[in-house]
Amino acid sequence: MNHRTVVVIGAGTMGSGIGGVAAVAGFSVQLVDRPTVHGPSRSRIERFLEGQVKRGRLGASEQAGALRRISWREEIGRIDGVDLVLEAVVEDLGAKAELFSALDRGFSGLVATNTSSLSVSALAEFAPDPSRFLGLHFFNPPERMALVEVVSGAKTSKETLAAGQNFVRQIGKEAACTRDSPGFIVNRVARPIYLEALRLVGDKVASVESLDRLVEGLGFPLGPFRLMDLIGIDVNLAVSESVYRQLGQEPRLRPHPLQRKMVAERRLGRKSGEGFYTYA
């Protein structure tokens, strides 16, 4: 199944990034969010497209064409003729469930969630047809990160899984297939790294800066704290709490108090201007 029209619900960092990448690949993209988000979303996509032109990856006409293929709207509305509806809203089961429950029950296309850690099988029960539901977990920033986890829920059909993989390939990304499990692959592996780094700082064994330098010295593009600032401290905490709950509250996976303190203080990383580091 070739997807030519995609609705992305949520035009924040993730949704705008996914929408921009899909538009460059030739898809018609409709971004759904509050009107106050439309301007920042358009600006982000324009910066991405300008960067692609500067790097020689797009011509001026291709840049203009990609932007023409993107539209913004406030309500989901009618989705007749849409091939794929992709959710990219806050990492909250209730918010996502409400969104999927509101979709047209007669919708015959695919529905996907960009969840980082929530159960795809559980979310599928709120969608029009669980057999046509899957996880497409993009990583931040979607414009740069090549990997997409393609997650099969308990009722996801083989055809749906294949269509999800095909979409990922069409937009120039690399699909990593996984079954539905807490944290999938990447967040399951990454959680102990983040949490041990937080414990080392909390116990005053090492500083944020020194730990980042050490990890980056091993060849990682970003240390754990720079990466948490990029992802968002609130997002990282939500994933940590989700994995902790789903894996039986193992002590080694318990979220660190420093994460909660920073979220309470709205020190969320790059998006708020301050996290483990300060951003101009």
N, C-alpha and C positions, 0 to 999 in steps of 0.2 A: 504494500500500500504506500503510495507516494503522497506525503502530506504537502499540500500547497497553501493552505490557509490555516494559521495557528492563532488561537486566542491565548494570551498569557494574562492570567489574573494576578495582579500585584505588579506594580511598575516601579518598585524600589530598586535597590542595587542588583539583586539577582534577576528580577523580571526584566528590567531594562537591558541588562547584559545579554540575557537569553534572546530577547526580542531583537536586539541589534545584530547578533550573530546569525539568527535565522533569516533576517531581512537581507543580509549580505549574501546568504546562500540562495536567495531567490524566492523566499516565502513571503506571502502577504501576512503581516502581523498586526493583530489588534491587541493593544495593551489596555487593560481595565484597571482603573484605580480612581481615587478621589481627584477632583479637578486640581487641587493644590499640588498634587504629585506630578501632574502632566508636564509642567515646565521643567522641573529638575530632571525628569526622565528624558525629555527631548534633549536637554543640554548634555546629559551623560552620553547619549547615543551619538550626538553630533561630534563630541570630543573623540569618541571611539572611531568613528568614520574618518575624521580628519587625521587621526594617528595612522590609520591604515593607508591613507593616501600618502602621507609623509614617508612611510616605510616602503612605498612602492607596491603595496599589495592590492590597491584599488586605484582605478583611474577616476577622474573627476565625474565622468558620466555614470560610472558604477556607484560612486558615492551618492550622487543625486538620486539614482534609481532606488537604492536601498532605503533612503529616507522617505521616498514617495510611497514605498510599500508598507510603511508603518503608520498606523492611526491610533489615536487615544480616545477612550470613552469612559464614562463614569459607571455605567451599568453593564452587566453581562448581556442582557437583552437576548435577542434571537441569535441562535448559533447554527441556523440552517446553512448547509454548505461548508461548515467548518470541519476540518479533518482531525484536528487535535486541540483539546483544551488542556492547558498546562497551568497548574496552580503554583504560585510562588509567593505565598503570604507568610505571615508570622508562624513560627514553629509552635503551634498550639493545636492540639487535637480538636478542641471544640470549634475553633475558628475555621479549620479546614473542613470539618464535618458539616458545619452549617453551609459552607460554600458549595460543597458537592451535593448536598441535599436540595439546594435551590436550582440545580441544573435541570433543564428540560428532560423529563423522563423518557421522551421519545428520541433523544439524541443518539445517533448511530455511529458517531466517530469515537476516537480514543480519548480517554481522560487520564491525565497523569498528575502526580504530585511530585514536587521538588523537595519533599521532606528530607531532613538530614538524618533522622533517627526514629521517627514514629512508625508504627506498624502499617505497612501498605495494605495488608489483609484487612485490618480493622477499618481503615479509611475507605477501602473499596466497597464496604457494605452501605455507604451513604451515596455512592455513585449510581447513575442510571443503570449500568450493567457491570457488575464486578469482573466479568470475563474480559471486558474491554478497558480495564483499569490497571495501571502499573506505576512504578516509581521511576522517575528520571531525575536523579540527584546530580545537579551541577555543582561545581565548586567555585568559590569566590576568588578572583573575579571571573565570571563566565567567559568574558572576552579573551582571556589569556589562558585559562586552565583547560587542558585538552581532555581530561578524563570526565566521563559521565557514568555514574553507576546506574545500570538498568536493572530495576528490582522487580522480580516476579512475586506477586502475592499468591495466596492459596488458590484463588479462582482465576488468576490471569491465564488466558488461553495462549497456546503456542503461537497462534497468529498475531496476537497482540504483542507478545514479547519480540517476535521477529520484526513487527512494524516499528516498535520502539527502537530497536537496534538500527534499523534502516534510517529512521529519522536522525539519530545521533550521527551516523556516518554522513548523511546528506549535509549536515551543517558543519562538517569538518572536524568532528570530535571523535574520541576513542571510547567505545562502549566496553564497560566492564560488567558482565552479567553476574548477578548474585541473587540468592533467594532472600526472602523477607526474614530478617533477624535483627535484633537490637543493634543499632549503629551501622548496620550493613558491614562493609569491609573497612573503608578508610577511617570512619569515626570509631570503629571498634579498636583498630590498631592505634589510632592517635590519642585516644582518651588517656591511657596511662602516661603518655609522654607529657601532655599538658599538666596532668594532675601532679606528677612527680616534680615537675619544674615549679609548680605553685607551692608544693610542700617545702622544697628547698629554699625558696624565697621566704615563705612564712616562718620557717625555722631559723632564718638568718644564716644559712649555710653559704649562700651565694647571692649575688645581686642579679637583678633582671638583666642588666647589660652584659655581665660576664657570662651568664648562661646562654644568652642569645649568641654571643661571640663564639662560644665553645661549639654550640650546635651548628652554626653557620660554617665554622671551621672544618666540620666533618663533611661539608658539601651540600648541606641543606640551604635552599635559597633564603629562607627566613627562619630565625629562631622561634621558639614557642610563644614568646611574648609579643614579638612583632607580628606573628601570624594571628594571635588572638586579637590584637588591635585591628588588624585588617578585616578579619571575619566579623568582629563585633563581640565585645565581652558578654553582652546579653544573649546573643545567639549561641556562643560557646557554652554559657551556663545552661541554657535550655537543653542543649544536646547532652551535656554532662548529666543533668537531672534525669533526662529521659532514659539514657543508657543505664544509669544507676538503678532506677526503678525496675526496668525491664529485665535486668540481670540479677534480681534478687537482693539488691542493696549490698553488694559485696563491699567491704570496707575499703579495698584498694581503689574502688571507683567512686567513692563518696566525693561530691563536689566540695571544693575548698571554700572556707569562709571568705577568703579574699575576693573570690569571684562575686559572691553575693553583695559584699560591701561596695565593690566598685559599681555594680548595677544599681544599687540603692542610691549611690552618689551621682548616677548618670555619667560616670566615666566609662564610656562605652568603646573607646578606641578612636580610630580615624574619623568615624561618622559624627562624633560629638566633639572632636578637637582635642580630647585628652583620654588616655587610657593608661597603659604602662609607660607610654611616652607622650609627649606633648606635640601637637601638630598645629602649624600656623593656619 
